[in-house]
Amino acid sequence: MKVNLLSDKTMNNNVIANYSRLKSSVFFIPFGFLVAIFLFLYSHDALNIGNYVLIQQKCFFYINSNLSQFPQTIYNLTQLGDELIFLSLVSVFILNAPKVWEALIVGSLISALFSLLLKNLFLVPRPAAVFDHNNFVIIGKVLSGNSSFPSGHSITVFTILTVLLFAFMPLKLSSKIGWSTFIFITGTMLVFSRVGVGAHYPLDVIVGSIIGYICGLIGIFVIRKYPISNWIDRKKYYPIFIFIFLVCCILLVDRIIHENLALYYFSLIGLSLSLFKMIASYVKR
């Protein structure tokens, strides 16, 4: 037991050390990409909804046509844009590296706010509300509202991945490049699944990914300066998480009953193991 506690504490200390190395200049690149996308849309007279959709039509059909050839895989991957599913998979870090969850909680709240505000600001109709359904593939529920830009799933995915990216960033340059490449390739596959299921245009997920990256960074910088969630690793608050985990387990079981996706089982297993470990730790306090 002592060895486990030591390794958990070491992991959390490594996360804190990694977060402390981040400079504010890390925001320059994502904001630079947002400016570049704005200038691209401006140069193509696509700052209005009609042209924004029009300039992406061919690209959307091409990506959707190719990715939709793997419907089960794409539909499973796109579920990771759901916070219940993704956060359940990384729930173990509440015990092993609570600093990660401090950043996840703050980053997720900020990302939810950004997603809500931007969707209501731009009111871009989804592909199913614009294109003939016979011209592209829709996998799962048909989404046809005016909430396409930016992709909320993409914001969620990259908020979580960004927190994990910098939490476990290796010190060795070659390992750092490999880890970063793995995270960004994984993120790209996950967010473009939204195009594959016919729910978003390519720029929806690209911009959503950049915003998610920024939200993840904000979460890290906020908890680094203001440790507002230090209570996460205090055992007296474990009953709160135990209750939340139990509710989430019930929700996951309900998802399995109605859709029976493989990914839901992985999320349920991960969450159940975290729940068991937390209960065991609380009982032994």
N, C-alpha and C positions, 0 to 999 in steps of 0.2 A: 504493500500500500504506500509506503514511504517513497518507493521508487517512482510510482505513478504520479504522486503529488509533485515530486521533484521535476519530473519530465513535463508535467502540465505547467508548472510555474516557469520552467525554462522556455517553453513554447511561448507563453504569454509575454515573457521578458524580451524574447526575440522579436515578437510582433511590435512591442513598444519601441524597441530600438530601430526597427525598420521604418516605422512611422515617423520617428524623430529625425530621420535623415532626409525626409522630403523637403524640398525647397518650394517656395511659392511660384517659381518659374515653371513648375510642372503644369501650370494652367495655360501657359502660352500656346502650346501646340493645339489643344482642343479648341480654344477660342479662335486660333488661326484657321482651323478647318471650318468652323462655323462662318467666319468672315468669307472664306473662299467659296463656300456653298452659296452664301448670300450674293456674292458678286457673280457667280455662275448663273444663278436664277435671274438676277438683274440684267445681265448681258443677253439673256434669251427671252427677255420680257415675260418671265414666268413667276413674277411675284404675285400674280393673281391666280385664283384657283383653277380657272379653265386651262391656262397655259402650263401651270404646274403639273396638272394631270397629263396634258397632251404630250409634253416633252419626255415623259417617262413611260408612255404607253407601250412602245416596242420593247423596251427593256423589261417592263413588268411582265408582259406576255412571254418573253423569252425565259426569264428566270422561273416564272410560275410553271411554264410548260415542262421545264427540265426537272425542277425539284419535285413537282407533283407526281412524278413517276415512281416515287417512293413514299406513298401516302402514310403508311403506318409509322415509318421512321420520322418523317417530317411532322406528323401530328403529335408524336411523343416529344420530339425536341421542342416544339413550340410551347408545350406546357411549362417549360422551365421559365417562361416569362411571367408565370403566375407565382407571386411571392410565397404562397402557401406551399407550393411544390419545391421551389428552389431553396427557400430558407429551411424547410424540413430536412433537406439533404445535408445542409451545413450546420444543423442544430447542435451537433457535438461540440462545436467551438464555444458554446456558452460555458462549458466546463473546462475545456482544454485551453482556450484562449479567449477569455471574456472581453479583451480589448477589441477583438475582431467584431464581436457583437455590439459593442458600444458604437463602433463606426457603422455597422450594418443598420442599427436602429435609427441613428441620426440620418444617415444617407438615404434610407428607405422613406423616411418621413418627408425629407426634402424632395426626393424624386417623385413621390406621390403628389406633392403640391405643384411641382413643375408640370407634371403630366396633365393634371386637372386644369391648370391655368392656361397652358398652351393649346390644349385641345379645344377649350371653349373660346379661345382668342381667334384661332385660325379657321375652325369649322370646315375642314377639308373633308369632302365626302369620300367614303371608302370605295374601293374598286367595284364592289358589288352594287353600289348605288349609281355607278357611272357607266360601266361596261355591260354589254349583253352577257349573261351568265353562260351562254353557249360558247363564248370566245375564250374562256379561261376556266381553270379548275378551282373549285371551292371545296376545301376539306374541312369537315366539321360544321359548326354553326355558321349560317350566313350572317355576316356583319355588314349592315348597309346604312349606318348612321353617319353623321358628319363629325367623326372623331378619328380621322385617319392620321393626321399630323399633329405631333410626332407619335411614333409607336410607343405606347406605354409599356408593352412587353420588352421592347429593346432598352428602354430606360431602366427597367427593373434588372434585366440581365446584366447590363454593364455597370450598374451601381454595385451589385453584389460582386461581380468579377473584379472590379477595380479595387474594392476593399481587400479581396483575397490576393490580388496581384501584388500589392505593396506589403501586405501582411507577411507573406512568405517569400519575398524577393531574396534570392541568393546573393551572396557577396561576390562570388567569382563571376567575372564578366561573361564568360561563355555560358555558364549556367543561367545567368541573368537574361541573356538573349534567348536561350532556349525556353525558359519559363514564360517570358513575356510573349514570345511567339505562340506558344501553346495556348495561353489565355486568350490572345486576340483571335487566333484561328477558331478556337472553341466558341468565343462570343460571336464571331461572324457567322458561323454555321447556325447558331441558335437564333440570331435575329433575322437572318434571311429566310428562316423557316416561316416567318410571318408573310413573306411574299409567296412562298410555296403553297401556303394554305389559302391564298387569295384574300388576305385581310389587310394588306398594306402595300404601298408603292415603295420602290427601292430607297428613295430619299427619306421616306418616313422612318425607316429603320436605321439609316445611316445617321441622320440627325438625332434620332432617339438614342443611339449608341453613344454619340458624343456627349449628349446631355447627361446620360447615365454615368459616363466616365467622370464628368465634372461633379455630379452629385456624390459619387463615391469619394472623390477627393475632398469635397467640402465636408463630408462626414468625418473623414480622417482628421482634417485640420481642426474641426470644431472640437472633437473629443480630445485632441492633443492639447488644446489650449484650455478647454473647459471640461474636465472629467465629470460630466453631468450624469454619467451612467455607471459610476463605480459600484453602485449597489448590486450590479449584475452578479458579481462573484461573491456576494455575501450570502451565506447559507440561510439566514433568517428570511430571505426573500425567495428562496427556492419554491415554496408552496405556490407562489404566483405563477412561476414558469411551469410547474407541474400541472397546474390547472389549465394553463394555456395549451400546453403540449397535449393534454388529454382531449381538449376540445378539437385541436387540429387533427389528432388521430381519428376522431369521430368523423370529421369532415372528409378526411382521406378515405376512410372506409366507405362513406357515402359516394365519393367519386368512383371508387372501384366498383361498387354495386351498379352504378349507372353507366360507366364507360369501360371499366376493366382494362385500363391501359397499363402496360408494363412499368412505365415510369412511376405511376402511383404506388406500386408495390415497393419500389426502391425508396421512395420518399417515406412511406409508412414504416419500413424496416429501419431506416436511419433515425426517424423521429422516435420510434419505440425504443431503440437502443439508447438514445440520449435520455429518454424519459426514465428508463430502468436505471441508468447510471446516476442520474440526478436524485432519484428516490433513494438509491443505495447510499449515496454520499450524504444526503440529508439525514437519514436514519442513523448513520454512524458518527454524526457530529458530536 
